[in-house]
Amino acid sequence: MEMSLLIIAALLYLGLALGFILVVDNLVGLVFRDPRAPAPLPFFHIGRALVASQKLYRK
């Protein structure tokens, strides 16, 4: 009984520690962005390109 409780506590501790690391990593990634990383394309540009290609296809 004592051993299983210890294992459960250790697994919960590891899960919380990994979750905390992921949260801190994402926050640091928001503050310090990589200037070499390509900027993500906004979705409305993709939508406009699809509409334009459909108009050209119909002609």
C-alpha positions in Angstrom: 0.0 0.0 0.0 2.7 2.4 0.9 4.8 1.6 -2.2 1.9 2.2 -4.6 1.1 5.5 -2.9 4.7 6.5 -3.3 4.7 5.6 -7.0 1.5 7.6 -7.6 2.9 10.6 -5.8 6.1 10.4 -7.8 4.2 10.2 -11.1 2.1 13.1 -10.2 5.2 15.1 -9.2 6.8 14.3 -12.6 3.7 15.2 -14.5 3.4 18.6 -12.7 7.1 19.3 -13.2 6.8 18.5 -17.0 3.7 20.7 -17.2 5.5 23.5 -15.5 8.5 23.2 -17.8 6.2 23.3 -20.9 4.4 26.4 -19.6 7.6 28.3 -18.9 9.1 27.2 -22.3 6.0 28.6 -24.1 6.2 31.9 -22.2 9.9 32.3 -22.9 9.1 31.5 -26.6 6.5 34.3 -26.7 8.9 36.9 -25.2 12.1 35.9 -27.0 11.1 35.1 -30.6 13.6 33.8 -33.1 14.2 36.5 -35.7 15.3 33.9 -38.2 12.0 32.0 -38.0 9.7 32.6 -41.0 6.6 34.6 -40.2 3.4 32.6 -40.3 1.1 33.5 -43.2 -2.2 35.1 -42.1 -5.2 33.0 -42.9 -7.0 35.7 -44.8 -4.2 35.8 -47.5 -4.7 32.1 -48.1 -8.5 32.6 -48.4 -8.0 35.4 -50.9 -5.6 33.3 -52.9 -8.2 30.5 -53.0 -10.9 32.8 -54.1 -8.7 34.3 -56.8 -7.7 30.9 -58.1 -11.3 29.8 -58.3 -12.2 33.0 -60.3 -9.3 32.3 -62.7 -10.3 28.7 -63.1 -13.9 29.6 -64.0 -12.8 32.0 -66.8 
